[in-house]
């Protein structure tokens, strides 16, 4: 029977059998460009491995904002990073206008 694990996102991963794992390890060890770490080597360096995006010098403030549906649709249609582009548009506007010029509706 196959062994599986479930990730935090709910994805189910099938683990290799001991035989498959031995074949994978043998193939990795025979590859001159690959260097599989031993458990001892991994223990020495794993605390140095940093996952994810490095912290920004200045962080953004998380807020909730209501925008017109057509604005959201247009920015979302531009692909990944659409919220960053909204921020860039507002930054651009602020460089050319005084904050007191913000229209009051």
Buried (B, 14 or more C-beta within 10 A) or exposed (E): EEEEEEEEEEEEEEEEEEEEEEEEEEEEEEEEEEEEEEEEEEEEEEEEEEEEEEEEEEEEEEEEEEEEEEEBEEBEEEEEEBEEBBEEEEEEEEEEEEEEEEEEE
